[in-house]
């Protein structure tokens, strides 16, 4: 009996419970963690005869709205059709639907037909990626991080699955539109099959636009200071790097990033400094990042943090600043930067932007020592013509290095941001995207936000699809979908397994592409004598101006703007920016673009 009671406590079914919005909290007996449970308010739908026979009800919910294990579809979600708008050569925004089971279901298979247009165009079914959403138990509540909850997390490529009664399952579909696809509506179906029953169909419609889109030319997207390349640290040559057992996996990780719109790499250095037989620096991890960049066609700079080598890290980290040498460290920084500046040019690699100190005003530092070190190293590297430097910042650390830094990453005061932009320096944030469980947040901070503020890059720390950042089942509470894995992060299809937040990053970058297209069309229209095109361009420009002002207003209070409750991680709108408003805003952008494109063709 004692053992049974103990297991119930671990499951968080008893002890004290408290209601928090649409969640309730139950204290576990493990290190005082609290499990959050979603409280469903919808009434169970009444199934039709066909649904009763099949044992489930289909419903449609926007991908930015969570489907929990105990979700019940709302009345307006009881439909079986999904649609989206996509440019040629792009991957669509996710088309998502759910299966609400009325009984235990075995051997469910979901397949897609070809999508066809009335003009005879075809998007092959092989271009439709179908994934089941897997639940994981994850830590939530940015304010505390001692809460956890079973949430939709990874997007699994599975041939078939079983679904338990009362455990709702979401499917996540994307359509890769061929670059040569002609404009028009492409229609087909998704078939949900269970043994011994008639298939249920979800109608799919993809409106292909009459124009292509491209990423904003100036924008750089990367995950900051990743550890993916540290396994190459001991390599002594390029050939050894490419023969390494990890090289193919790293290539898959960054092929996935490229497909999602990211266009550069940033790494944190390995544990020390090495030279080749000629006495030149040979840093295997940096070499590997440069090789991968070139292979993938990345031309934007690699951001390289080498604080461990220079002994500038926090006291508790590898290469602590307590070991910093004011003579040797600047000299070594110059030697590395000078050599690799020339090497990149000779080998056709992207240039490197050098980061010597991470967050130099960290509260654990004494007397601003690391801020002084940062300034000293920025000055030293700028003695090398053409070298650019990078700095992660908080408002308190920015002013002393304003004139000796080229790229600023992090929070700065409004005054310093104005100065940075006036001086032609680069600015971007490293948002806490993957510490959040919001699906709206990554989309917003990779798309609408950097556009509105005029940022030069977006660089969240780490990535959720690497060996170092992959999501795990916290306390093994979810125990969901026993899927196969290849080398931890690769799915049954041999590709990286994304998370719902990771795919939302892709959608955010896609939003930026559509805004960029509209701005290009506005400029083209203003240069014509087409009065209707000029008038439409003025309307579109006014809409974008209002949109920019609205976004800047939303983020002006940095303590309040958020897409989730800081305690419970329950999703919420940021002002009026919820999933419906985001979709409606993008539709305005696309509608103006289509109208201008058609007017300019006349």
C-alpha positions, 0 to 999 in steps of 0.5 A: 500500500505504501508503494502505491501511495508513493507512485500516486504522489510522483504522478502529481495526482494528489498533494495540494492543487491550485487553479491558475487560469486554465491550468491547475498545479499539483505539487509532486514529491520530487524536489518540490516541482509542480506539475501543471495540468490543462483544464479543458472547458469545452464540452465533449462533442456529440459524434455522428454515426460515421464518427461513432463507427470510426471511433474518432472525431476530426477537428481543425485548429490553428497551429499556434493554438496548443492541442493538449492531451486532454483537449476537446475540440470547440464547436467551430473547430469541428470541420475537416478542411485546411487551407493556406497561401504560399509562394512558389519555392516556399514551404507552407505555413503548417496545416494542422488538424486533430484526432479526438478519439472516442475509443482506443485506436490502433494502426492509424495511418495518415496519407496525402493525395497529390494536389491539383489545380484546375489548370492541370498543375500538380504538387506531388504528394511527396512534397507534403510532409505529414508529422504526428505531434509528440507530447513531452513533459517540459519545464515551464514558467519562465519566472520560476522554472520549477513548474512542468507540464505535458505539452505538444513538442516534437514533430515526428515522422511516423508511418502509423500510430496508436491513439489511446481513448481521451488522448487527443492527437494533433497532426502537422502538415507542410507543403513544399511548393515547387519553384516552377508551380504556376499560380492557382488553387491546388486541391487534394485530400488527407486520408485518415485510415484505421483498420476495418473502417472507412477513411476520413478525409481532410480537404486541403487547398493551397493557393499558390501566389503569382510571384516568388519571395526572398529573404530580406537581403540584410537579415542574418538568422542564426543560433548563437554560440552553439556547441555542435562543432566542439567534437571537431576540436581535436581534428588536425586537418580539413580531411579529418574533419570531413571524415569524422563520424559526426560530420554527416550529422552536423551537415543534416542539422544545418541543412535543416536550418537552411531549409527553415531560412537560417543563413549563417552559423555561430559557435562557441569555441572548444576547450583550448587553443591549437596550432598546426606544424607551421605555428599557425592557429588551427581550431578544428571546431571553427574550421568545421563551421567554416567548411559547413558554411561553404558547403551550404552556400552560406555567405553571411559572417560566422560569429565566433565566440572564443572566450574560453581560449582568451580566458574571459568567461564567467568565473564558473565557466571554462576559461574564467576571466580570473586567468586572463592575461592582459598581455598574452590574451590580447596578443592571442586574440589578434593572432587568431583574428589576423590569421583567420581573416586571411584564411577565410579570404584564401579559402572562399569561406564567409568572413568571421565576426569575433566575439571575445566576452559574453555578457560582460556585465554579468551580475556575478562579476566583480567591479566590472572587470569583464567589461574592462576586458571586453573594451580592451579586446575590442580595441586590440582587434580593431587594430587589424584592418577590416576585422569586425567584433560582436558583443552580447549586451545588457543595457548596463554594459553597452555604453562603455563599448559603444564606439569599439564594437561593430555588432551589438546583440541583446538588450540596449537602452533606446538611447544607445540603440539610436546611437548604434543605428546612427553609426551604421553598426549592426544590432539584433537580439538573442531572444529566449525563444527555446526557453519559451513554450509559446508557438506564437513567440518564435514566429513574432520575434523572427518575423514581424518584430525585427522588421518593425525595429529594423534589426540586422539579425536574430540570434536566439541562444542555442537550438532545440534540434541538436544533441545539446539542446534537444527536448527531453521528457522531464521526469518521464511524465509524458511517456508518449509515442515510442518513436525510433531515433537515429543518433538522438536527433534524427527521425525515422526518415533520417532528418532532424526532428523539429519541434513546434517552436522550431517550425514556428521560427521558419514561419516567422522568417517566411513572414519577413519574406512576404513583408520584404516582397510588399516593400519591393512592390511598393517601390516599383509601383511608385516608380511607374506612371500607373495611377492605380498602382501608385495609389495602392502603393500609398495605401500599402505603405500607410498600412505598413507604417501603422503596423510598425508603430503598433509593434514598437508600441507593444514591445516598449514595455520590455517587462510586460510584452509576452505571449505566455504567462510567466508563471504557468506558461499558459499561452496568451495574446500580446495585446491584440496579437493572437493567432487570428490577428497574426494571420489576418495581418499577414493576409493584408500584406499578401493581399496588397502584394497580389494587387500591386503585382497584378497592377504592375503587369498591366 
